[in-house]
Amino acid sequence: MHSPAFDKLRQQVATLKQQAEQFDKAKLFSKNRYMQAQPSLFDRAVFSTKSMNLADYVAEIEDEVSSLPPSEHRHAYTYALERIATQVQAVFNVIKSTPIWIKENKSHYKPRPKQAVYKQAVQQVIQSSHELYDELKQNHEFERRLLLMIEERKMQMDKATPAKAQKLNLEILTTHARLGRCRKAISATEEKIQRVEKQQLR
C-alpha cells in the first residue's frame, strides 16, 4: 500500500510526462543546429539517459519513482526523493525556458503553477524531515556512546575489586536505564518522521 506522499509524487510525474510529450511534439529543437549537435539535454550527474526528447527523461524519472527505497530507510529515501526533485526541476526548466513553449501554454496549459505546487510539496517533505533526521542522528550517536560506556565498564569489572565491581555494576545498570530512554526517543523520532512524510503531501 502506497503512502499519500508516494501517490502525490506519481501524480506530479504524470503531469510532467504530459507536458514533456507536448514539448517534444512541438519539435522546438529541430531547427536549432547547436541543440541538434548535443548528445544529451542534461548533465550525466542528473540523468543517465542520453536523448533530445524530454519524454525519455521523464521515463527515467518514472523508473526512479518506481524504485524508491522504503521510507523506513530514512537516508536512502530522502536522497532518492531529493534526486527526483532535481530531475523534475531540470525538465521543468527546459519547458519553461523556451519562449515559444511558454507562449503556447499561456492559453492552454499552465506549467508554472503546477511546477510551484510540485516543488513546494517536495520541499515540505524534505525540510520538515531534515530537523527530525538531525534529531535522530543525535539520538543514535548518544546510543552509541552509552553502549561504549557499558562495554568499558564490563571490561573494567574483570580486574576490579569486589567493592569496585559493585560500583561498576551500579553504573552499568544506570547506563542501561539511560539507554532504554534513548531508544524510546529514537522510536518516537522515527514515528514523527513517518507521520510527517505521510501527511505533508496529502
Contacts in CASP RR format, 6 or more apart in sequence:
PFRMAT RR
TARGET T0000
AUTHOR 0000-0000-0000
METHOD contacts of the structure
MODEL  1
MHSPAFDKLRQQVATLKQQAEQFDKAKLFSKNRYMQAQPSLFDRAVFSTK
SMNLADYVAEIEDEVSSLPPSEHRHAYTYALERIATQVQAVFNVIKSTPI
WIKENKSHYKPRPKQAVYKQAVQQVIQSSHELYDELKQNHEFERRLLLMI
EERKMQMDKATPAKAQKLNLEILTTHARLGRCRKAISATEEKIQRVEKQQ
LR
2 10 0 8 1.000
3 71 0 8 1.000
3 197 0 8 1.000
3 198 0 8 1.000
4 198 0 8 1.000
4 199 0 8 1.000
4 201 0 8 1.000
4 202 0 8 1.000
5 71 0 8 1.000
5 125 0 8 1.000
5 197 0 8 1.000
5 198 0 8 1.000
5 200 0 8 1.000
5 201 0 8 1.000
6 65 0 8 1.000
6 68 0 8 1.000
8 121 0 8 1.000
8 201 0 8 1.000
8 202 0 8 1.000
9 65 0 8 1.000
9 81 0 8 1.000
9 84 0 8 1.000
9 122 0 8 1.000
9 201 0 8 1.000
10 65 0 8 1.000
12 88 0 8 1.000
12 114 0 8 1.000
12 117 0 8 1.000
12 118 0 8 1.000
12 121 0 8 1.000
13 58 0 8 1.000
13 61 0 8 1.000
13 62 0 8 1.000
13 65 0 8 1.000
13 88 0 8 1.000
15 114 0 8 1.000
15 118 0 8 1.000
16 58 0 8 1.000
16 61 0 8 1.000
16 88 0 8 1.000
16 91 0 8 1.000
16 92 0 8 1.000
16 118 0 8 1.000
17 55 0 8 1.000
17 58 0 8 1.000
17 62 0 8 1.000
19 95 0 8 1.000
19 109 0 8 1.000
19 111 0 8 1.000
19 114 0 8 1.000
20 53 0 8 1.000
20 54 0 8 1.000
20 55 0 8 1.000
20 57 0 8 1.000
20 58 0 8 1.000
20 91 0 8 1.000
20 95 0 8 1.000
21 54 0 8 1.000
21 55 0 8 1.000
22 109 0 8 1.000
23 54 0 8 1.000
23 94 0 8 1.000
23 95 0 8 1.000
23 98 0 8 1.000
23 101 0 8 1.000
24 53 0 8 1.000
24 54 0 8 1.000
24 55 0 8 1.000
26 100 0 8 1.000
26 101 0 8 1.000
26 104 0 8 1.000
28 98 0 8 1.000
28 100 0 8 1.000
28 101 0 8 1.000
29 35 0 8 1.000
29 36 0 8 1.000
29 52 0 8 1.000
30 36 0 8 1.000
35 52 0 8 1.000
36 52 0 8 1.000
38 52 0 8 1.000
39 50 0 8 1.000
40 47 0 8 1.000
40 49 0 8 1.000
40 50 0 8 1.000
40 51 0 8 1.000
40 52 0 8 1.000
41 47 0 8 1.000
41 51 0 8 1.000
41 52 0 8 1.000
41 54 0 8 1.000
41 57 0 8 1.000
41 94 0 8 1.000
42 49 0 8 1.000
42 57 0 8 1.000
42 90 0 8 1.000
46 86 0 8 1.000
46 87 0 8 1.000
46 90 0 8 1.000
47 57 0 8 1.000
47 60 0 8 1.000
47 87 0 8 1.000
47 90 0 8 1.000
48 60 0 8 1.000
49 56 0 8 1.000
49 57 0 8 1.000
49 59 0 8 1.000
49 60 0 8 1.000
51 57 0 8 1.000
54 91 0 8 1.000
54 94 0 8 1.000
54 95 0 8 1.000
57 87 0 8 1.000
57 90 0 8 1.000
57 91 0 8 1.000
58 91 0 8 1.000
60 87 0 8 1.000
61 84 0 8 1.000
61 87 0 8 1.000
61 88 0 8 1.000
61 91 0 8 1.000
64 80 0 8 1.000
64 83 0 8 1.000
64 84 0 8 1.000
64 87 0 8 1.000
65 84 0 8 1.000
68 77 0 8 1.000
68 80 0 8 1.000
68 81 0 8 1.000
68 84 0 8 1.000
69 76 0 8 1.000
69 77 0 8 1.000
69 80 0 8 1.000
70 77 0 8 1.000
71 77 0 8 1.000
71 194 0 8 1.000
71 197 0 8 1.000
74 129 0 8 1.000
74 133 0 8 1.000
74 136 0 8 1.000
74 190 0 8 1.000
74 193 0 8 1.000
75 133 0 8 1.000
78 126 0 8 1.000
78 129 0 8 1.000
78 133 0 8 1.000
81 122 0 8 1.000
81 125 0 8 1.000
81 126 0 8 1.000
82 126 0 8 1.000
84 122 0 8 1.000
85 119 0 8 1.000
85 122 0 8 1.000
85 123 0 8 1.000
85 126 0 8 1.000
88 118 0 8 1.000
88 122 0 8 1.000
89 119 0 8 1.000
92 111 0 8 1.000
92 115 0 8 1.000
92 118 0 8 1.000
95 101 0 8 1.000
95 111 0 8 1.000
96 102 0 8 1.000
96 111 0 8 1.000
96 112 0 8 1.000
96 115 0 8 1.000
105 111 0 8 1.000
121 200 0 8 1.000
121 201 0 8 1.000
124 200 0 8 1.000
124 201 0 8 1.000
125 196 0 8 1.000
125 197 0 8 1.000
125 200 0 8 1.000
125 201 0 8 1.000
128 196 0 8 1.000
128 200 0 8 1.000
129 193 0 8 1.000
129 196 0 8 1.000
129 197 0 8 1.000
132 189 0 8 1.000
132 192 0 8 1.000
132 193 0 8 1.000
132 196 0 8 1.000
133 193 0 8 1.000
135 189 0 8 1.000
136 186 0 8 1.000
136 189 0 8 1.000
136 190 0 8 1.000
136 193 0 8 1.000
139 182 0 8 1.000
139 185 0 8 1.000
139 186 0 8 1.000
139 189 0 8 1.000
140 186 0 8 1.000
142 182 0 8 1.000
143 179 0 8 1.000
143 182 0 8 1.000
143 183 0 8 1.000
143 186 0 8 1.000
146 175 0 8 1.000
146 178 0 8 1.000
146 179 0 8 1.000
146 182 0 8 1.000
147 179 0 8 1.000
149 171 0 8 1.000
149 175 0 8 1.000
150 172 0 8 1.000
150 175 0 8 1.000
150 176 0 8 1.000
150 179 0 8 1.000
153 168 0 8 1.000
153 171 0 8 1.000
153 172 0 8 1.000
153 175 0 8 1.000
154 172 0 8 1.000
156 164 0 8 1.000
156 168 0 8 1.000
157 165 0 8 1.000
157 168 0 8 1.000
157 169 0 8 1.000
160 168 0 8 1.000
END
